[in-house]
Amino acid sequence: MEEIPTLYPTEQEFENPIDYLSNPHIKRLGIRYGMIKVIPPGDFRPPLSIDVENFTFQPRIQNLENLDLVNRCRLFFMKQLNNFSRSTGHTPKSILKAPYTVVKYEDPAYQSEKRSAKVYFYDVFVELIKDKQTPTDTSQSSGRKLKFRDISQIKEDRTLWRTISKKFNVPASSLKQIFEKYIASYYIFLHSLNEKVHTALHNDQYPKSLLSDDEDDEDDFDLGPDSDSGSDSDEDDEACVVCQNSEDPKRTILCDSCDKPFHIYCLTPSLERVPPGDWICNTCIVGNGYYGFTQDTHDYSLREFQRYCKHQNSKLLLERELSIDDLEKIFWNLVTNDHRNALTTVKYGADIHNELPGQITGFPTREFIPKDLNENELKSYFKYCDHPMNLTNLPMVRNSLLPLFERNISGMTIPWIYVGSVFSTFCWHMEDQYTLSANYQHEGDPKIWYSIPESGCAKFNDLLNDLSPDLFVKQPDLLHQLVTLISPYDPHFKKFGIPVYKAIQNANEYIITFPKCYHAGFNTGYNFNEAVNFTIDFWLPYGFGAIADYKSTQKPCVFDMFDLMINVLDKYNQNTLSFNDAFARQCYSSLIVFYNTELRRIRRIQAIVSRTNLLTVDSDPDDEDEEYDVFCSQCKTICSMAFVLHERNEPKLARTKKRHKRNNLSVKQWNEVSTTYGNLSVLCPQDFLKKLQNSNSRVEEEWCVNDELYLTKSLEDIDSLIRQVGVKLDK
């Protein structure tokens, strides 16, 4: 596999990272490969400045075999089949012990020779539900629905079975027998739900995976007599998943798969009484596709984690000295092979964002100065404190856009720390809002990276949807969750024409990811890294593109592009913007398009609803958990200019009381409105108008009689800014 380019900037270039990375030649390399490796000038070697005595973290626990997309889907499907069998009262004999069956048959080319093949139930199911006419881009996932043909059509479709037979190299008759014996009844159940399969899932705030890691033996490593690896478990939430109410326990039923509580009258269809025997909720039968990491309960120090890493190396590598190629083969073999009876468990100190001095970053800072530094060492230390490639400084250096938000964004403008062990992994993902990222390795064993540049993203999305079309309907934001792997050496990459590249990162090296680059990788042993996001002027179109992509997958944006444009133009208007006129004009054009589109929607809404309010929220600079943006309850997009508080008809007295309280709501409280009050929702102008258009049962006035429009910004102020900037640009 081709490796990404390695760049060696001069000391002067390294002092101006944004200008250096904006160089057309380097920009072309970054876009072509998705990533570049940067090796600092020879004398740049910042000391690891971490408060070793007090720095602790709880690593996440990773079961490698469950991270592989196909492995996980196969295991999910087996659990779903078993839950369906339990719910229909089938005998224990019908409970599957493996996600496949072995077929024995005669090879037509050699009549006397017996052959056998392992056929996975999920693989057969996927071939039956694929819709060749449906776009497979994950950005369209939330708009797609699962469609199931009538079972008689499935059974009689000879072309379909010939195609599957050719793909699996198994006789069509054997595959039909597998379908009828193991899958047909479940398929009929899903068909009975018709296009409501994707809506049969319960909207659970704390979903549980069908592959719960709670039952797995995490590790046999002894932390020593002084360690405290236990913690008090939280009490189970007894509130009904549907109505969030814990009252009426006598009419509450627990799912025998996920242990979640439901009122029998909240179910669809409702039940008259608690049934005898096993009862399984729809989410556990249909499958929600959710998977998440378990967090270790023990707080590791760096020394403890290094001892754990040494133990893992001896356990998994048998203390052998292996090449990178050998390590890659072992890692991807563990991930892609179905070792359900012997899961490989590793631990990864990922996304560590401690807040005390000496624990935020491994780079030197003025807030934490190690003891016993002499005068020369102290002088060098302060030099690193102020260096632009110190990741605490990079997001805010000259010509970066993130300082224009005038607030810190954890994980983006403030670095996160990553402490790796052998085979601990980071799964396929893009950076938030397609920003660039810088990852620096302070010390330790190499980290292996893989990149799919922007040119391969659509094909990669096609591949993932081809392998698991149902999963991306249930989990449209799956690739934002960082829990899914597929080997870049998989033959499907070549079949789908997906470009993929590799990088080997060592200590004192940076990996820079460019906008809209999928990347994944793993650690070859103990290492200490940190990462942060930053922006360059050519990132701007990617930032706007992320809004539409996130909306389709219901992933909330991290920051508001509309706010960014206003801040850019405001500084340009005050002659305090460091960017050139061309960049200001680009921002101006983007703002005009967005503003005019949203303004048309607002004017239409104002003609319908009776009340318009200007939202005024006091911010608290000392509140670290403060929220700045109001999100749409439906599509999760930021309501940049306005939102509608939509509610069902209710008595006038109750409306007046609630309206009085709304004037004092914080942004965080606005974002909790739809979860706190079941009859209320916050809708962005676009989604409100869509709902209005679909409300065929009532006239407009009746449907939105209680609704109110809230402006999050003054339209007059925006109009004034646009006019002033327009005049300045014309000059």
C-alpha positions, -999 to 999 in steps of 0.1 A, spaced: 0 0 0 14 34 -10 24 56 19 14 93 23 40 120 15 64 130 42 73 167 44 103 184 59 95 221 65 123 246 72 124 263 105 108 294 90 80 274 73 74 255 105 69 288 124 41 297 100 21 264 97 -11 278 82 8 296 54 29 265 49 -1 241 46 -19 266 23 9 263 -2 -7 251 -35 17 222 -38 11 210 -3 -26 215 -6 -27 193 -37 -8 166 -19 -31 168 11 -62 166 -10 -48 137 -31 -37 116 -2 -61 128 25 -32 131 49 5 142 50 32 135 75 53 164 88 87 159 104 98 190 123 132 207 119 159 188 137 161 210 168 123 209 175 119 183 203 95 195 229 97 176 262 67 156 273 53 180 299 27 160 317 20 159 355 29 123 358 21 121 395 -15 133 391 -24 125 354 -50 96 353 -76 84 328 -102 57 323 -95 38 290 -122 25 268 -124 -13 263 -123 -25 227 -133 -60 216 -115 -61 182 -137 -87 165 -168 -67 172 -154 -36 155 -154 -52 120 -186 -41 102 -195 -74 87 -186 -94 118 -208 -72 139 -237 -72 115 -236 -110 114 -237 -113 152 -264 -86 154 -285 -106 129 -281 -139 149 -293 -121 181 -323 -107 162 -332 -141 149 -329 -155 184 -350 -127 199 -377 -133 173 -377 -170 181 -380 -163 218 -408 -138 212 -428 -164 193 -424 -191 219 -401 -214 199 -382 -241 217 -346 -236 230 -334 -259 202 -342 -231 177 -318 -207 194 -288 -203 171 -253 -208 186 -234 -194 156 -242 -168 130 -238 -193 102 -245 -228 91 -223 -252 72 -236 -265 39 -224 -297 23 -229 -303 -14 -215 -320 -45 -194 -298 -68 -210 -300 -103 -176 -301 -119 -166 -331 -98 -197 -352 -91 -180 -375 -67 -164 -348 -47 -181 -335 -16 -177 -298 -7 -187 -278 24 -192 -240 28 -199 -217 57 -230 -196 49 -238 -166 71 -275 -159 77 -269 -122 75 -251 -124 41 -282 -142 26 -306 -117 42 -286 -87 28 -288 -100 -7 -326 -102 -4 -331 -67 8 -307 -48 -14 -325 -22 -35 -304 -16 -67 -324 15 -74 -317 32 -41 -287 56 -38 -262 41 -14 -244 73 -3 -245 74 35 -254 111 32 -288 99 19 -292 72 46 -318 91 67 -341 95 37 -340 58 28 -363 31 41 -360 -7 41 -382 -23 16 -393 -60 17 -408 -78 -12 -435 -103 -6 -420 -137 4 -437 -155 -25 -419 -132 -49 -386 -139 -31 -390 -177 -33 -400 -176 -70 -373 -152 -82 -350 -177 -99 -327 -149 -112 -322 -137 -76 -312 -171 -63 -289 -178 -93 -272 -145 -86 -267 -153 -49 -256 -188 -57 -229 -174 -80 -217 -149 -54 -215 -175 -26 -204 -204 -48 -231 -225 -32 -261 -243 -50 -292 -222 -51 -313 -250 -37 -291 -251 -6 -294 -213 -1 -332 -215 -5 -333 -242 22 -313 -220 46 -336 -191 39 -368 -212 46 -354 -229 77 -337 -200 94 -348 -167 80 -383 -169 63 -404 -165 94 -384 -135 106 -385 -120 71 -424 -123 71 -424 -104 104 -403 -76 90 -425 -76 58 -456 -72 80 -441 -40 93 -437 -29 57 -420 4 53 -424 11 91 -395 -12 99 -372 17 105 -398 34 128 -405 3 148 -375 11 170 -380 28 203 -363 62 207 -341 53 237 -319 80 252 -296 53 265 -297 24 240 -282 -9 248 -263 -30 222 -274 -65 213 -236 -72 216 -233 -59 251 -197 -59 264 -209 -61 300 -208 -99 300 -173 -101 285 -142 -109 306 -124 -76 301 -89 -86 311 -69 -107 334 -42 -81 341 -35 -76 378 -31 -39 386 -15 -46 420 -27 -45 456 -29 -7 457 -53 -4 428 -90 2 430 -107 -12 399 -142 -13 412 -169 13 412 -205 15 424 -228 8 395 -256 32 388 -291 21 396 -311 10 366 -334 35 352 -370 24 358 -387 49 336 -407 36 306 -386 40 275 -415 54 255 -431 80 279 -401 85 303 -424 80 333 -416 56 361 -452 55 375 -476 25 373 -450 -3 379 -477 -30 379 -484 -23 343 -447 -22 333 -430 -50 315 -393 -56 311 -378 -67 278 -361 -101 283 -333 -91 260 -323 -55 269 -340 -53 304 -356 -20 294 -390 -12 310 -421 -4 290 -457 4 300 -479 -21 283 -502 7 271 -473 26 256 -464 -2 232 -475 -2 196 -498 -21 195 -506 -18 232 -511 -49 254 -540 -55 278 -520 -74 303 -484 -85 309 -479 -117 288 -465 -149 303 -431 -162 291 -404 -142 273 -414 -108 259 -390 -90 236 -393 -54 225 -393 -45 189 -359 -28 191 -343 -61 201 -362 -80 174 -357 -56 145 -323 -44 159 -313 -8 163 -277 -14 152 -263 4 182 -228 -4 194 -206 15 219 -175 10 239 -175 1 276 -154 24 297 -130 9 322 -139 17 358 -103 20 369 -84 53 368 -50 45 353 -18 64 359 7 65 331 30 41 349 1 16 355 -9 18 319 26 12 307 27 -19 329 -6 -30 313 9 -24 278 39 -45 287 16 -73 298 -5 -70 266 27 -71 244 38 -104 260 3 -118 258 -6 -108 222 29 -107 206 46 -133 227 75 -109 233 85 -112 196 102 -84 177 78 -79 147 79 -57 116 51 -33 108 39 -56 81 37 -85 106 18 -63 131 -6 -52 104 -13 -88 94 -19 -99 130 -41 -69 137 -64 -72 107 -66 -110 112 -79 -104 147 -104 -78 135 -118 -96 105 -120 -131 117 -149 -144 137 -134 -154 171 -166 -151 190 -154 -177 216 -121 -159 223 -126 -122 219 -94 -101 218 -98 -72 243 -76 -42 243 -77 -8 262 -73 26 247 -70 59 266 -88 79 239 -104 114 239 -88 123 273 -97 159 282 -86 165 317 -89 201 328 -61 207 354 -27 222 345 -3 195 335 -31 172 324 -46 191 294 -17 186 270 17 170 267 32 202 253 49 228 275 25 254 289 30 283 312 3 269 335 24 238 343 62 241 347 81 210 357 103 212 388 141 213 387 146 231 354 178 251 351 180 285 334 187 272 299 161 244 301 135 270 313 143 293 284 139 264 259 107 254 278 91 288 273 101 288 236 80 256 231 51 272 251 47 298 224 55 278 193 27 277 167 30 239 163 24 235 200 -11 220 196 -25 243 223 -16 272 200 -22 258 165 -60 264 164 -55 300 173 -25 310 151 -25 337 125 -49 330 95 -68 303 114 -106 308 115 -114 292 148 -104 322 169 -133 341 153 -157 321 175 -142 337 206 -148 306 226 -130 273 232 -144 241 217 -132 210 235 -115 185 212 -112 211 185 -95 242 198 -84 224 230 -63 192 224 -74 158 234 -49 132 246 -46 96 234 -27 69 253 -24 37 232 -17 1 238 -9 -26 213 -37 -30 188 -59 -3 204 -77 13 175 -94 44 161 -121 35 137 -131 51 103 -143 86 107 -139 122 94 -131 152 115 -159 173 129 -173 196 102 -145 184 79 -119 206 96 -82 198 93 -65 180 122 -30 178 136 -19 147 156 15 147 173 32 117 189 52 126 220 66 92 228 62 55 223 57 28 196 45 36 161 9 45 153 -4 31 119 -28 53 99 -49 47 68 -65 74 48 -93 76 22 -91 110 5 -121 131 -5 -120 115 -40 -128 81 -25 -155 91 1 -186 84 -21 -172 50 -32 -164 41 4 -199 50 14 -212 28 -14 -191 -1 -2 -203 2 34 -240 4 23 -235 -26 0 -222 -46 29 -248 -36 54 -278 -17 38 -300 -21 69 -275 -8 94 -271 26 78 -309 31 78 -310 23 116 -277 42 123 -274 69 96 -246 86 116 -227 54 121 -194 67 107 -195 97 132 -196 72 161 -160 59 156 -169 23 163 -167 7 128 -138 -9 110 -133 -25 76 -98 -36 65 -82 -14 38 -68 -46 25 -103 -60 19 -107 -70 -18 -138 -48 -19 -116 -17 -18 -102 -26 -52 -136 -37 -65 -152 -4 -56 -121 16 -68 -115 32 -34 -81 49 -31 -64 42 3 -30 51 17 -9 43 48 12 62 72 36 51 100 38 78 127 68 77 151 77 99 180 82 136 172 61 134 140 29 151 130 1 136 109 -21 163 93 -55 152 80 -71 173 53 -109 181 49 -133 153 43 -107 125 47 -118 92 62 -90 79 84 -85 50 108 -57 31 123 -42 13 153 -13 15 178 16 -10 178 22 -6 215 23 20 242 24 56 229 13 91 239 -3 113 213 -25 143 212 -47 159 185 -65 192 177 -85 207 149 -78 238 129 -90 256 97 -75 272 66 -92 295 42 -97 268 16 -117 248 42 -147 272 40 -167 252 13 -162 220 33 -176 237 64 -208 246 45 -210 212 29 -209 196 64 -242 213 73 -262 195 46 -244 162 52 -249 164 90 -286 173 86 -292 141 65 -277 119 92 -291 140 121 -256 147 135 -254 181 153 -228 205 141 -201 215 165 -202 252 156 -224 275 136 -210 285 102 -235 314 100 -219 329 132 -185 324 117 -194 344 86 -209 372 106 -178 374 128 -155 374 97 -174 402 80 -177 422 112 -140 421 117 -135 429 80 -158 459 84 -137 471 114 -104 466 95 -93 440 121 -95 409 98 -61 395 89 -74 377 57 -73 393 23 -103 409 4 -108 377 -17 -115 357 14 -138 384 28 -157 384 -6 -160 346 -4 -175 348 31 -198 377 20 -212 356 -9 -217 326 13 -235 347 39 -258 363 13 -269 329 -1 -276 315 34 -293 346 47 -316 352 18 -327 315 18 -334 316 55 -351 350 53 -376 338 28 -386 310 51 -389 333 81 -411 357 62 -434 328 52 -436 316 88 -443 351 101 -474 352 78 -486 320 95 -478 322 132 -492 349 154 -462 357 176 -425 365 168 -399 369 196 -363 379 196 -344 354 217 -322 370 244 -300 347 264 -274 358 289 -241 339 285 -220 329 315 -183 329 306 -175 309 338 -199 280 328 -177 254 312 -209 234 302 -226 263 286 -243 257 253 -243 283 226 -266 270 198 -302 260 197 -307 227 178 -337 216 158 -355 187 175 -360 169 142 -329 172 120 -305 184 148 -292 213 127 -283 246 144 -311 271 142 -288 299 131 -313 326 125 -346 314 139 -367 285 152 -403 277 157 -416 264 190 -443 240 178 -468 226 202 -501 207 201 -533 225 208 -538 229 246 -558 251 270 -550 288 267 -542 291 305 -515 265 303 -500 282 272 -497 315 290 -480 300 320 -454 282 298 -449 312 276 -440 333 306 -413 307 317 -398 305 282 -386 341 283 -361 330 309 -348 298 293 -311 292 287 -299 277 255 -294 244 273 -330 245 285 -342 252 250 -324 222 238 -341 201 265 -376 214 256 -386 185 234 -373 159 258 -389 176 289 -423 184 274 -436 157 250 -460 181 234 -433 206 224 -406 206 198 -381 231 184 -381 232 146 -357 249 123 -376 270 96 -371 244 69 -384 215 90 -413 235 103 -424 243 67 -420 207 57 -442 196 86 -467 223 77 -468 211 41 -475 175 53 -502 184 78 -530 175 54 -555 167 81 -559 203 93 -558 238 79 -527 258 86 -542 280 112 -554 251 133 -522 230 129 -499 258 143 -524 278 164 -501 277 194 -468 281 176 -443 309 182 -413 321 160 -381 329 178 -354 349 161 -319 340 174 -304 371 158 -316 406 149 -325 407 112 -319 445 112 -283 440 125 -276 414 98 -291 436 71 -269 465 82 -237 445 83 -244 431 48 -249 465 34 -218 480 50 -196 451 39 -211 452 4 -202 489 1 -167 483 13 -161 454 -11 -174 474 -40 -148 501 -33 
